[in-house]
């Protein structure tokens, strides 16, 4: 799979731009702040419907514009040519077109383009909050199985409604209004069941994903760090998980029991304390946790290993993703830079951004575009 063309209208800093791309390595080179990352961010957005830099769509629309359009033309592994277009409408529903025909929902084009993106922000996977690692898992789940977008949206809706009921009941209790919290409590039982049902499906798929990616992360870390340490992953659930408990019905029952046991605490705090939204992935190097113990170089190696493992897992599904390396090489020492370049160079398409051409390893010599003053020009 590779992207053959990218077109942007009012996306980030670009009023309009068209770029023709080829298989192999393509680098976008130019000073910081000139729009290099905007180009690869747009491609990644088509694949994931999200940005690796911001949490909402509003910053993606050029100042003064009301919407942005991203169009990618791709050549698939099954020898098909597809045109995917997404119209970004902050505060409204986004729209999508496939081969110039509208689709009913943007998520219908998810999975047609697959990307794996390396960026300086990846250090947060190792050093950051649990939300970063949950996002990593869920984004990979969506790339492998686009239907998981619906599961995640359902879970988020249940969680939002349940939290609203908990806040209402908690407030009534604190204010001493006798009986005023009984209505929300009765309704809460219904939403407990919804939480257990949707949460168990998300939890089960996360556990399955972790089992698949765990050996790939260990192998990738070994390749990047050249045998200096053993990387491991463990899932930390807000629900006690007994060995062998992985089926959706079993997980739903475990979630329901845990919710009932936490009822008093949830009412005190007015928030849901049980479910996949409270979970974490524990990263370890040998016998020690990576967070707080890994050196800067080890943390980078672990972050790279997570992305390389994602690439290998997606490849094993039969569809090779586009690799994007956004300003990564300037962050790495020479040994890790050369090792990463060696590992990614065989990919069908690699897109690289760099402030100066010297930051791009010789192993990744290919087509180069110079980016600056709102233009993208082939060197």
C-alpha contacts under 8 A as a table, 3 or more apart, distances in Angstrom:
res1	aa1	res2	aa2	distance
1	X	74	X	7.12
1	X	75	X	5.65
1	X	76	X	4.47
1	X	77	X	4.98
1	X	113	X	7.83
1	X	319	X	6.97
1	X	320	X	5.83
1	X	321	X	6.34
1	X	322	X	6.81
1	X	348	X	6.86
1	X	349	X	7.55
2	X	22	X	7.44
2	X	23	X	6.06
2	X	74	X	5.69
2	X	75	X	5.52
2	X	76	X	6.71
2	X	321	X	7.73
2	X	322	X	6.14
2	X	348	X	6.86
2	X	349	X	5.75
3	X	6	X	7.50
3	X	21	X	6.34
3	X	22	X	7.11
3	X	23	X	7.67
3	X	72	X	6.77
3	X	73	X	5.83
3	X	74	X	4.28
3	X	75	X	6.34
3	X	322	X	7.76
3	X	349	X	7.92
4	X	20	X	5.91
4	X	21	X	4.61
4	X	22	X	5.69
4	X	23	X	7.81
4	X	72	X	7.53
4	X	73	X	5.42
4	X	74	X	5.35
4	X	75	X	6.75
5	X	18	X	7.34
5	X	19	X	5.65
5	X	20	X	4.43
5	X	21	X	5.35
5	X	71	X	8.00
5	X	72	X	5.66
5	X	73	X	4.99
5	X	74	X	7.13
6	X	18	X	5.83
6	X	19	X	5.20
6	X	20	X	6.52
6	X	21	X	7.61
6	X	43	X	7.54
6	X	70	X	7.48
6	X	71	X	5.76
6	X	72	X	4.70
6	X	73	X	6.56
7	X	16	X	7.45
7	X	17	X	5.74
7	X	18	X	4.52
7	X	19	X	6.46
7	X	70	X	5.94
7	X	71	X	4.93
7	X	72	X	6.42
8	X	11	X	5.86
8	X	14	X	6.91
8	X	15	X	7.56
8	X	16	X	5.39
8	X	17	X	5.32
8	X	18	X	6.63
8	X	68	X	7.57
8	X	69	X	5.77
8	X	70	X	4.86
8	X	71	X	6.39
9	X	14	X	6.58
9	X	15	X	5.41
9	X	16	X	4.46
9	X	17	X	6.85
9	X	68	X	5.65
9	X	69	X	5.05
9	X	70	X	6.68
10	X	13	X	7.07
10	X	14	X	5.39
10	X	15	X	4.37
10	X	16	X	6.16
10	X	61	X	5.96
10	X	62	X	4.97
10	X	65	X	6.55
10	X	67	X	6.95
10	X	68	X	4.83
10	X	69	X	6.74
11	X	14	X	5.45
11	X	15	X	6.87
11	X	16	X	7.83
11	X	38	X	7.81
11	X	42	X	7.89
11	X	60	X	5.67
11	X	61	X	5.06
11	X	62	X	5.42
11	X	68	X	5.04
11	X	69	X	6.57
11	X	70	X	7.23
12	X	38	X	6.48
12	X	59	X	6.98
12	X	60	X	4.88
12	X	61	X	5.33
12	X	62	X	4.62
12	X	63	X	7.75
13	X	35	X	6.55
13	X	38	X	7.58
13	X	62	X	5.75
13	X	374	X	7.29
14	X	17	X	6.45
14	X	35	X	7.90
14	X	62	X	7.02
14	X	374	X	6.49
15	X	62	X	7.26
17	X	375	X	7.53
17	X	376	X	7.61
19	X	376	X	7.39
21	X	26	X	7.59
22	X	26	X	7.60
22	X	349	X	7.70
23	X	348	X	5.97
23	X	349	X	4.93
23	X	350	X	7.80
24	X	347	X	7.21
24	X	348	X	5.62
24	X	349	X	4.54
24	X	350	X	5.99
24	X	366	X	7.05
25	X	345	X	7.59
25	X	349	X	5.88
25	X	350	X	4.67
25	X	351	X	5.99
25	X	352	X	7.51
25	X	364	X	6.16
25	X	365	X	6.79
25	X	366	X	4.98
25	X	367	X	6.33
26	X	349	X	7.83
26	X	350	X	6.25
26	X	351	X	5.00
26	X	352	X	6.19
26	X	366	X	5.69
26	X	367	X	4.70
26	X	368	X	5.66
26	X	369	X	7.58
27	X	351	X	5.76
27	X	352	X	4.44
27	X	353	X	5.56
27	X	354	X	7.34
27	X	360	X	7.88
27	X	366	X	7.26
27	X	367	X	6.34
27	X	368	X	4.80
27	X	369	X	6.18
28	X	36	X	5.98
28	X	351	X	7.73
28	X	352	X	6.10
28	X	353	X	4.71
28	X	354	X	6.40
28	X	368	X	5.98
28	X	369	X	4.84
28	X	370	X	5.94
28	X	371	X	6.43
29	X	36	X	7.01
29	X	353	X	5.89
29	X	354	X	5.02
29	X	355	X	5.51
29	X	356	X	5.86
29	X	357	X	6.19
29	X	368	X	7.14
29	X	369	X	6.14
29	X	370	X	5.02
29	X	371	X	5.84
30	X	34	X	6.69
30	X	36	X	7.00
30	X	354	X	6.71
30	X	355	X	4.89
30	X	356	X	6.19
30	X	370	X	5.78
30	X	371	X	4.92
30	X	372	X	6.05
31	X	34	X	6.05
31	X	355	X	4.90
31	X	356	X	7.13
31	X	371	X	7.78
31	X	372	X	7.18
32	X	35	X	7.67
32	X	36	X	7.84
32	X	355	X	6.01
33	X	36	X	7.69
34	X	371	X	6.42
34	X	372	X	5.10
34	X	373	X	6.51
34	X	374	X	6.85
35	X	38	X	5.06
35	X	39	X	6.78
35	X	371	X	6.90
35	X	372	X	7.27
35	X	374	X	7.28
36	X	39	X	5.64
36	X	40	X	7.19
36	X	353	X	6.14
36	X	354	X	7.87
36	X	371	X	6.30
37	X	40	X	5.41
37	X	41	X	5.82
37	X	326	X	6.44
37	X	327	X	7.97
37	X	353	X	6.71
38	X	41	X	4.99
38	X	42	X	6.15
39	X	42	X	5.37
39	X	43	X	6.78
40	X	43	X	5.11
40	X	44	X	6.22
40	X	324	X	6.97
40	X	326	X	7.49
40	X	351	X	7.41
41	X	44	X	5.08
41	X	45	X	6.01
41	X	51	X	6.46
41	X	52	X	7.27
42	X	45	X	4.95
42	X	46	X	6.52
42	X	70	X	6.52
43	X	46	X	5.36
43	X	47	X	6.74
43	X	70	X	7.96
43	X	72	X	7.09
44	X	47	X	5.13
44	X	48	X	6.17
44	X	49	X	7.70
44	X	50	X	7.58
44	X	51	X	7.20
44	X	115	X	6.14
44	X	116	X	7.95
44	X	117	X	7.34
45	X	48	X	5.19
45	X	49	X	4.65
45	X	50	X	5.05
45	X	51	X	5.76
46	X	49	X	5.56
46	X	50	X	7.93
46	X	70	X	7.48
46	X	72	X	7.65
46	X	84	X	7.63
46	X	85	X	7.90
46	X	86	X	7.05
46	X	110	X	7.66
46	X	113	X	7.14
47	X	110	X	6.16
47	X	111	X	6.66
47	X	112	X	7.34
47	X	113	X	5.06
47	X	114	X	5.39
47	X	115	X	6.21
47	X	143	X	7.52
48	X	51	X	7.85
48	X	110	X	6.84
48	X	114	X	7.95
48	X	139	X	7.03
48	X	142	X	7.56
48	X	143	X	7.01
49	X	110	X	7.84
50	X	55	X	7.50
50	X	56	X	7.84
50	X	57	X	7.70
51	X	54	X	5.63
51	X	55	X	6.78
51	X	56	X	7.85
51	X	57	X	7.89
52	X	55	X	7.87
52	X	121	X	7.76
53	X	121	X	7.74
54	X	57	X	7.57
54	X	59	X	7.41
56	X	59	X	7.06
57	X	60	X	5.45
57	X	61	X	7.35
57	X	88	X	7.14
57	X	89	X	7.74
57	X	90	X	5.75
58	X	61	X	5.84
58	X	89	X	7.97
58	X	90	X	5.15
58	X	91	X	7.94
59	X	62	X	7.40
60	X	68	X	7.30
61	X	65	X	6.47
61	X	66	X	7.00
61	X	67	X	5.79
61	X	68	X	5.23
61	X	88	X	7.52
61	X	90	X	7.97
62	X	65	X	5.54
62	X	67	X	7.89
62	X	68	X	7.25
65	X	68	X	7.51
66	X	89	X	7.04
66	X	90	X	7.83
67	X	87	X	6.91
67	X	88	X	5.55
67	X	89	X	5.01
67	X	90	X	7.11
68	X	87	X	5.78
68	X	88	X	5.08
68	X	89	X	6.99
69	X	85	X	7.01
69	X	86	X	5.73
69	X	87	X	4.50
69	X	88	X	6.12
70	X	85	X	5.66
70	X	86	X	5.35
70	X	87	X	6.59
71	X	83	X	7.03
71	X	84	X	5.71
71	X	85	X	4.24
71	X	86	X	6.47
72	X	83	X	5.79
72	X	84	X	5.36
72	X	85	X	6.41
73	X	81	X	7.12
73	X	82	X	5.68
73	X	83	X	4.45
73	X	84	X	6.39
74	X	81	X	5.75
74	X	82	X	5.33
74	X	83	X	6.46
74	X	84	X	7.99
74	X	113	X	7.48
75	X	79	X	6.31
75	X	80	X	5.66
75	X	81	X	4.64
75	X	82	X	6.51
76	X	79	X	5.29
76	X	80	X	5.23
76	X	81	X	6.41
76	X	82	X	7.64
77	X	80	X	7.36
77	X	319	X	6.28
77	X	320	X	7.43
82	X	98	X	7.21
82	X	99	X	5.96
83	X	97	X	7.96
83	X	98	X	5.78
83	X	99	X	4.71
83	X	100	X	6.96
84	X	96	X	7.34
84	X	97	X	5.93
84	X	98	X	4.90
84	X	99	X	6.39
84	X	100	X	7.66
84	X	109	X	7.28
85	X	96	X	5.53
85	X	97	X	5.05
85	X	98	X	6.51
85	X	100	X	7.53
86	X	94	X	7.18
86	X	95	X	5.78
86	X	96	X	4.41
86	X	97	X	6.50
86	X	106	X	7.40
87	X	94	X	5.66
87	X	95	X	5.04
87	X	96	X	6.10
88	X	93	X	7.89
88	X	94	X	5.01
88	X	95	X	6.88
89	X	92	X	5.32
89	X	93	X	6.17
89	X	94	X	5.22
89	X	95	X	7.88
90	X	93	X	7.55
90	X	94	X	7.71
94	X	106	X	6.78
95	X	102	X	7.73
95	X	103	X	7.77
95	X	105	X	6.90
95	X	106	X	5.68
96	X	102	X	5.99
96	X	103	X	5.94
96	X	104	X	7.92
96	X	105	X	6.94
96	X	106	X	4.89
96	X	109	X	7.53
97	X	100	X	5.31
97	X	101	X	5.08
97	X	102	X	4.19
97	X	103	X	5.58
97	X	106	X	7.88
98	X	101	X	5.27
98	X	102	X	6.34
98	X	103	X	6.76
98	X	109	X	7.12
103	X	106	X	6.75
103	X	108	X	6.90
104	X	108	X	7.59
105	X	108	X	5.76
106	X	109	X	6.03
106	X	110	X	7.48
107	X	110	X	5.13
107	X	146	X	7.32
107	X	149	X	7.43
109	X	112	X	5.90
110	X	113	X	7.02
110	X	142	X	7.95
110	X	143	X	7.30
110	X	146	X	5.76
111	X	114	X	6.10
111	X	142	X	7.72
111	X	143	X	5.58
111	X	144	X	7.06
111	X	145	X	7.32
111	X	146	X	5.92
113	X	321	X	7.40
114	X	143	X	6.42
114	X	319	X	7.94
114	X	320	X	7.57
114	X	321	X	4.70
114	X	322	X	6.27
115	X	321	X	4.86
115	X	322	X	4.63
115	X	323	X	5.85
115	X	324	X	7.09
116	X	307	X	6.71
116	X	310	X	7.07
116	X	311	X	6.17
116	X	321	X	6.49
116	X	322	X	6.33
116	X	323	X	5.10
116	X	324	X	6.11
117	X	307	X	7.26
117	X	323	X	6.08
117	X	324	X	4.58
117	X	325	X	5.97
117	X	326	X	7.27
118	X	122	X	6.79
118	X	304	X	7.27
118	X	307	X	6.63
118	X	323	X	7.92
118	X	324	X	6.03
118	X	325	X	4.76
118	X	326	X	5.99
118	X	328	X	6.77
119	X	122	X	5.55
119	X	325	X	6.23
119	X	326	X	4.95
119	X	327	X	6.41
119	X	328	X	5.57
120	X	123	X	6.27
120	X	326	X	7.51
120	X	327	X	7.00
120	X	328	X	5.89
120	X	331	X	7.18
121	X	124	X	5.87
121	X	125	X	7.98
122	X	125	X	5.40
122	X	126	X	7.64
122	X	303	X	5.83
122	X	304	X	7.92
123	X	126	X	5.56
123	X	127	X	6.13
123	X	128	X	7.46
123	X	299	X	6.65
123	X	300	X	6.26
123	X	303	X	5.99
124	X	127	X	4.84
124	X	128	X	4.18
124	X	129	X	7.34
124	X	132	X	6.52
125	X	128	X	5.78
125	X	129	X	7.82
125	X	132	X	5.55
125	X	133	X	5.50
125	X	136	X	7.67
125	X	303	X	6.43
126	X	283	X	7.11
126	X	290	X	6.68
126	X	291	X	5.87
126	X	299	X	6.13
126	X	302	X	7.17
126	X	303	X	6.51
127	X	290	X	7.88
127	X	291	X	5.27
127	X	292	X	7.29
127	X	299	X	7.58
128	X	132	X	6.44
129	X	132	X	5.77
129	X	133	X	7.45
130	X	133	X	5.30
130	X	134	X	6.22
130	X	279	X	7.18
130	X	280	X	5.08
130	X	281	X	7.08
131	X	134	X	5.01
131	X	135	X	6.01
131	X	280	X	7.51
132	X	135	X	5.15
132	X	136	X	6.29
133	X	136	X	4.93
133	X	137	X	6.38
133	X	280	X	6.64
133	X	281	X	6.16
134	X	137	X	5.23
134	X	138	X	6.13
134	X	277	X	7.91
134	X	279	X	7.36
134	X	280	X	6.38
134	X	281	X	7.22
135	X	138	X	5.11
135	X	139	X	5.88
136	X	139	X	5.38
136	X	140	X	6.31
137	X	140	X	5.26
137	X	141	X	6.12
137	X	206	X	6.74
137	X	209	X	7.72
138	X	141	X	4.87
138	X	142	X	6.17
138	X	206	X	7.48
139	X	142	X	5.13
139	X	143	X	6.34
140	X	143	X	5.08
140	X	144	X	6.29
140	X	310	X	7.18
141	X	144	X	5.25
141	X	145	X	5.86
141	X	146	X	7.58
141	X	148	X	6.76
141	X	205	X	7.59
141	X	206	X	7.45
141	X	209	X	7.31
142	X	145	X	4.98
142	X	146	X	4.64
142	X	147	X	7.08
142	X	148	X	5.49
142	X	149	X	6.10
143	X	146	X	5.99
144	X	314	X	6.88
144	X	317	X	7.85
145	X	148	X	5.91
146	X	149	X	5.85
147	X	150	X	5.63
147	X	151	X	6.94
148	X	151	X	4.83
148	X	152	X	6.07
148	X	202	X	7.82
149	X	152	X	5.20
149	X	153	X	6.15
150	X	153	X	5.05
150	X	154	X	6.07
151	X	154	X	5.12
151	X	155	X	6.18
151	X	198	X	6.67
151	X	201	X	7.54
151	X	202	X	6.87
152	X	155	X	5.08
152	X	156	X	6.13
152	X	202	X	7.07
153	X	156	X	5.08
153	X	157	X	6.22
154	X	157	X	5.19
154	X	158	X	6.29
154	X	198	X	6.84
155	X	158	X	5.12
155	X	159	X	6.08
155	X	195	X	6.78
155	X	198	X	5.46
155	X	199	X	6.31
156	X	159	X	5.04
156	X	160	X	6.08
157	X	160	X	5.16
157	X	161	X	6.29
158	X	161	X	5.28
158	X	162	X	6.03
158	X	191	X	6.76
158	X	194	X	6.59
158	X	195	X	6.13
159	X	162	X	5.08
159	X	163	X	6.00
159	X	195	X	6.95
159	X	272	X	7.35
160	X	163	X	5.26
160	X	164	X	6.27
161	X	164	X	5.11
161	X	165	X	6.43
161	X	191	X	7.79
162	X	165	X	5.18
162	X	166	X	6.23
162	X	188	X	6.65
162	X	191	X	6.09
162	X	192	X	7.78
162	X	272	X	7.20
163	X	166	X	4.99
163	X	167	X	6.10
163	X	270	X	6.69
163	X	271	X	5.11
163	X	272	X	5.92
164	X	167	X	5.21
164	X	168	X	6.31
165	X	168	X	5.11
165	X	169	X	6.20
165	X	184	X	5.40
165	X	185	X	7.48
165	X	187	X	7.93
165	X	188	X	6.70
166	X	169	X	5.17
166	X	170	X	5.89
166	X	184	X	7.33
166	X	185	X	7.85
166	X	188	X	7.77
166	X	266	X	7.01
166	X	267	X	5.89
166	X	270	X	4.69
166	X	271	X	5.95
166	X	272	X	7.59
167	X	170	X	5.04
167	X	171	X	5.96
167	X	267	X	7.51
167	X	269	X	7.82
167	X	270	X	4.29
167	X	271	X	6.67
168	X	171	X	5.23
168	X	172	X	6.23
168	X	181	X	6.98
168	X	184	X	6.96
168	X	270	X	7.66
169	X	172	X	5.17
169	X	173	X	6.27
169	X	180	X	7.57
169	X	181	X	4.46
169	X	182	X	7.43
169	X	184	X	5.96
169	X	185	X	6.77
169	X	267	X	6.76
169	X	270	X	7.53
170	X	173	X	5.18
170	X	174	X	6.28
170	X	181	X	7.53
170	X	267	X	5.09
170	X	268	X	6.01
170	X	269	X	7.07
170	X	270	X	5.39
171	X	174	X	5.16
171	X	175	X	6.16
171	X	270	X	7.85
172	X	175	X	5.21
172	X	176	X	6.11
172	X	177	X	5.38
172	X	178	X	7.76
172	X	180	X	6.04
172	X	181	X	5.48
173	X	176	X	5.05
173	X	177	X	6.31
173	X	178	X	7.66
173	X	181	X	6.73
174	X	177	X	7.90
177	X	180	X	5.66
177	X	181	X	7.61
178	X	181	X	7.43
179	X	182	X	5.37
179	X	183	X	7.97
180	X	183	X	6.77
181	X	184	X	5.70
181	X	185	X	6.34
182	X	185	X	5.03
182	X	186	X	6.20
183	X	186	X	5.31
183	X	187	X	6.37
184	X	187	X	5.10
184	X	188	X	5.87
185	X	188	X	4.87
185	X	189	X	6.92
186	X	189	X	5.88
186	X	190	X	7.71
187	X	190	X	5.56
187	X	191	X	6.86
188	X	191	X	5.07
188	X	192	X	6.09
189	X	192	X	4.91
189	X	193	X	6.63
190	X	193	X	5.40
190	X	194	X	6.61
191	X	194	X	4.83
191	X	195	X	5.99
192	X	195	X	5.09
192	X	196	X	6.20
192	X	256	X	6.67
192	X	259	X	7.18
193	X	196	X	5.10
193	X	197	X	6.14
193	X	256	X	6.93
194	X	197	X	5.13
194	X	198	X	6.12
195	X	198	X	5.49
195	X	199	X	5.44
195	X	275	X	7.57
196	X	199	X	5.15
196	X	200	X	5.74
196	X	251	X	7.82
196	X	252	X	4.70
196	X	253	X	7.12
196	X	255	X	5.37
196	X	256	X	5.61
196	X	275	X	7.94
197	X	200	X	5.45
197	X	201	X	6.75
197	X	252	X	5.65
198	X	201	X	5.43
198	X	202	X	6.55
199	X	202	X	5.20
199	X	203	X	5.95
199	X	252	X	7.25
199	X	255	X	7.75
199	X	275	X	6.18
199	X	276	X	6.21
200	X	203	X	4.98
200	X	204	X	5.86
200	X	248	X	5.43
200	X	249	X	7.50
200	X	251	X	5.25
200	X	252	X	4.92
200	X	255	X	7.27
201	X	204	X	5.18
201	X	205	X	6.28
201	X	248	X	5.94
202	X	205	X	5.38
202	X	206	X	6.22
202	X	276	X	7.11
203	X	206	X	5.13
203	X	207	X	6.22
203	X	251	X	7.72
203	X	276	X	6.05
204	X	207	X	5.18
204	X	208	X	6.22
204	X	246	X	6.11
204	X	247	X	6.77
204	X	248	X	6.13
204	X	251	X	7.39
205	X	208	X	5.00
205	X	209	X	6.04
206	X	209	X	5.03
206	X	210	X	6.14
207	X	210	X	5.11
207	X	211	X	6.34
207	X	235	X	7.34
207	X	246	X	7.50
208	X	211	X	5.25
208	X	212	X	6.46
209	X	212	X	5.11
209	X	213	X	6.15
210	X	213	X	5.19
210	X	214	X	5.71
210	X	233	X	7.60
210	X	234	X	7.90
210	X	235	X	7.66
211	X	214	X	5.51
211	X	215	X	7.82
212	X	215	X	7.05
212	X	216	X	7.61
212	X	313	X	7.69
213	X	216	X	5.14
213	X	217	X	6.14
213	X	309	X	6.41
213	X	310	X	7.24
213	X	313	X	6.78
214	X	217	X	5.33
214	X	218	X	6.47
214	X	232	X	6.83
214	X	233	X	6.12
215	X	218	X	5.09
215	X	219	X	6.20
216	X	219	X	5.11
216	X	220	X	5.98
216	X	309	X	4.98
216	X	312	X	7.33
216	X	313	X	7.63
217	X	220	X	5.03
217	X	221	X	5.99
217	X	231	X	6.86
217	X	232	X	7.44
217	X	305	X	5.41
217	X	306	X	5.68
217	X	308	X	7.51
217	X	309	X	5.11
218	X	221	X	5.28
218	X	222	X	6.23
218	X	230	X	6.36
218	X	231	X	4.99
218	X	232	X	6.32
218	X	305	X	7.61
219	X	222	X	5.08
219	X	223	X	6.24
220	X	223	X	4.98
220	X	224	X	6.18
220	X	304	X	7.97
220	X	305	X	4.80
220	X	306	X	7.67
220	X	308	X	6.28
220	X	309	X	6.21
221	X	224	X	5.14
221	X	225	X	5.79
221	X	226	X	7.74
221	X	227	X	7.82
221	X	230	X	7.32
221	X	231	X	6.33
221	X	301	X	6.23
221	X	302	X	6.06
221	X	304	X	7.59
221	X	305	X	4.84
222	X	225	X	5.30
222	X	226	X	5.18
222	X	227	X	4.67
222	X	228	X	6.88
222	X	229	X	7.21
222	X	230	X	6.98
222	X	231	X	7.90
223	X	226	X	5.13
223	X	227	X	6.93
223	X	339	X	7.90
224	X	301	X	6.11
224	X	304	X	7.67
224	X	305	X	7.10
224	X	336	X	6.53
224	X	339	X	6.09
224	X	340	X	6.70
225	X	228	X	5.46
225	X	229	X	7.54
225	X	298	X	7.75
225	X	301	X	6.29
225	X	336	X	7.49
227	X	230	X	7.52
229	X	285	X	6.13
229	X	286	X	6.18
230	X	284	X	7.97
230	X	285	X	5.38
230	X	286	X	5.16
231	X	283	X	7.29
231	X	284	X	5.74
231	X	285	X	4.77
231	X	286	X	6.52
231	X	302	X	7.27
232	X	283	X	5.91
232	X	284	X	5.07
232	X	285	X	6.38
232	X	286	X	7.45
233	X	281	X	6.61
233	X	282	X	5.69
233	X	283	X	4.95
233	X	284	X	6.37
234	X	281	X	5.71
234	X	282	X	5.03
234	X	283	X	6.72
235	X	279	X	7.66
235	X	280	X	6.20
235	X	281	X	4.68
235	X	282	X	6.09
236	X	279	X	5.74
236	X	280	X	5.08
236	X	281	X	5.79
236	X	282	X	6.59
237	X	240	X	6.75
237	X	241	X	7.33
237	X	275	X	7.81
237	X	276	X	7.15
237	X	278	X	7.36
237	X	279	X	4.79
237	X	280	X	6.65
238	X	273	X	7.75
238	X	274	X	5.55
238	X	275	X	6.13
238	X	276	X	7.23
238	X	278	X	5.98
238	X	279	X	5.62
239	X	254	X	6.72
239	X	255	X	6.19
239	X	258	X	6.13
239	X	274	X	6.74
239	X	275	X	7.12
240	X	254	X	7.43
240	X	258	X	7.87
241	X	245	X	6.38
241	X	254	X	7.63
242	X	245	X	5.55
245	X	250	X	6.28
245	X	251	X	6.87
246	X	250	X	6.73
246	X	251	X	6.34
247	X	250	X	5.28
247	X	251	X	6.11
248	X	251	X	5.06
248	X	252	X	5.97
249	X	252	X	5.07
249	X	253	X	6.27
250	X	253	X	5.21
250	X	254	X	6.24
251	X	254	X	4.95
251	X	255	X	6.06
252	X	255	X	5.09
252	X	256	X	6.17
253	X	256	X	5.08
253	X	257	X	6.21
254	X	257	X	5.22
254	X	258	X	6.15
255	X	258	X	5.12
255	X	259	X	6.07
255	X	274	X	7.25
255	X	275	X	6.90
256	X	259	X	5.14
256	X	260	X	6.33
257	X	260	X	5.24
257	X	261	X	6.25
258	X	261	X	5.05
258	X	262	X	6.20
258	X	274	X	6.82
259	X	262	X	5.16
259	X	263	X	6.13
259	X	273	X	7.74
259	X	274	X	5.98
260	X	263	X	5.14
261	X	264	X	7.64
262	X	265	X	5.38
262	X	266	X	6.05
262	X	273	X	7.20
262	X	274	X	7.66
263	X	266	X	5.11
263	X	267	X	6.17
264	X	267	X	5.22
264	X	268	X	6.27
265	X	268	X	5.06
265	X	269	X	6.26
266	X	269	X	5.20
266	X	270	X	5.45
266	X	271	X	5.46
266	X	272	X	5.88
266	X	273	X	6.26
267	X	270	X	5.01
267	X	271	X	7.24
272	X	275	X	7.75
273	X	278	X	6.85
274	X	277	X	7.67
274	X	278	X	6.38
275	X	278	X	5.73
275	X	279	X	7.07
276	X	279	X	5.14
282	X	289	X	7.25
283	X	289	X	5.93
283	X	290	X	5.49
283	X	291	X	7.20
284	X	287	X	6.75
284	X	288	X	5.60
284	X	289	X	4.17
284	X	290	X	4.72
284	X	291	X	7.80
285	X	288	X	5.47
285	X	289	X	6.07
285	X	290	X	5.61
285	X	294	X	7.50
286	X	289	X	7.98
288	X	293	X	6.91
289	X	292	X	7.08
289	X	293	X	6.29
289	X	294	X	7.63
290	X	293	X	5.32
290	X	294	X	4.81
290	X	299	X	7.10
291	X	294	X	6.27
294	X	297	X	7.80
294	X	298	X	5.43
294	X	299	X	5.63
295	X	298	X	5.03
295	X	299	X	6.03
296	X	299	X	5.13
296	X	300	X	6.27
297	X	300	X	5.12
297	X	301	X	6.21
297	X	332	X	7.94
298	X	301	X	4.96
298	X	302	X	6.16
299	X	302	X	5.10
299	X	303	X	6.21
300	X	303	X	5.08
300	X	304	X	6.12
300	X	332	X	7.78
301	X	304	X	5.13
301	X	305	X	6.04
301	X	336	X	7.70
302	X	305	X	4.93
302	X	306	X	6.30
303	X	306	X	5.23
303	X	307	X	6.60
304	X	307	X	5.22
304	X	308	X	6.07
305	X	308	X	5.04
305	X	309	X	5.89
306	X	309	X	5.20
306	X	310	X	6.24
307	X	310	X	4.99
307	X	311	X	6.32
308	X	311	X	5.04
308	X	312	X	6.31
309	X	312	X	5.07
309	X	313	X	6.08
310	X	313	X	5.10
310	X	314	X	6.18
311	X	314	X	5.29
311	X	315	X	6.14
311	X	320	X	7.70
311	X	321	X	6.73
311	X	323	X	7.83
312	X	315	X	5.02
312	X	316	X	6.19
313	X	316	X	5.11
313	X	317	X	6.70
314	X	317	X	5.22
314	X	318	X	7.14
314	X	319	X	6.41
314	X	320	X	6.48
314	X	321	X	6.78
315	X	318	X	5.38
315	X	319	X	5.25
315	X	320	X	4.63
315	X	321	X	6.86
316	X	319	X	7.35
320	X	347	X	7.87
320	X	348	X	7.31
321	X	349	X	7.98
322	X	347	X	7.70
322	X	348	X	7.13
322	X	349	X	5.34
322	X	350	X	6.19
322	X	351	X	7.69
323	X	344	X	7.77
323	X	347	X	7.28
323	X	349	X	6.26
323	X	350	X	4.75
323	X	351	X	6.20
324	X	350	X	5.84
324	X	351	X	4.73
324	X	352	X	6.00
325	X	328	X	5.90
325	X	350	X	7.50
325	X	351	X	6.12
325	X	352	X	4.78
325	X	353	X	6.46
326	X	351	X	7.97
326	X	352	X	5.84
326	X	353	X	5.00
326	X	354	X	7.28
327	X	330	X	6.30
327	X	331	X	7.59
327	X	352	X	7.19
327	X	353	X	5.13
327	X	354	X	5.05
327	X	355	X	7.41
328	X	331	X	5.49
328	X	332	X	6.93
328	X	353	X	7.95
328	X	354	X	7.85
329	X	332	X	5.30
329	X	337	X	5.76
329	X	354	X	7.63
329	X	359	X	6.07
329	X	360	X	6.79
330	X	354	X	7.53
330	X	359	X	5.94
332	X	335	X	7.92
332	X	336	X	5.94
332	X	337	X	5.52
333	X	336	X	5.59
333	X	337	X	6.00
334	X	337	X	4.97
334	X	338	X	6.09
335	X	338	X	5.39
335	X	339	X	6.16
336	X	339	X	4.98
336	X	340	X	5.93
337	X	340	X	5.34
337	X	341	X	6.21
337	X	361	X	7.26
338	X	341	X	5.14
338	X	342	X	6.17
338	X	361	X	6.64
338	X	363	X	7.73
339	X	342	X	5.11
339	X	343	X	6.28
340	X	343	X	5.08
340	X	344	X	6.24
341	X	344	X	5.41
341	X	345	X	5.82
341	X	361	X	6.60
341	X	363	X	6.04
341	X	364	X	6.47
342	X	345	X	5.57
342	X	346	X	7.92
342	X	363	X	6.55
343	X	346	X	7.16
344	X	347	X	5.71
344	X	350	X	7.54
345	X	350	X	7.35
345	X	363	X	6.89
345	X	364	X	6.24
347	X	350	X	6.47
352	X	360	X	7.79
354	X	357	X	6.63
354	X	359	X	6.16
354	X	360	X	6.75
355	X	359	X	7.25
356	X	359	X	5.71
356	X	360	X	7.72
357	X	360	X	5.63
358	X	361	X	7.18
360	X	364	X	6.64
360	X	365	X	7.57
361	X	364	X	5.56
361	X	365	X	7.17
362	X	365	X	5.35
367	X	378	X	7.78
367	X	379	X	7.81
368	X	378	X	6.09
368	X	379	X	5.59
369	X	376	X	6.29
369	X	377	X	5.33
369	X	378	X	4.27
369	X	379	X	5.28
370	X	376	X	5.83
370	X	377	X	5.22
370	X	378	X	6.18
370	X	379	X	6.05
371	X	374	X	7.27
371	X	375	X	5.84
371	X	376	X	4.68
371	X	377	X	6.47
372	X	375	X	5.51
372	X	376	X	6.79
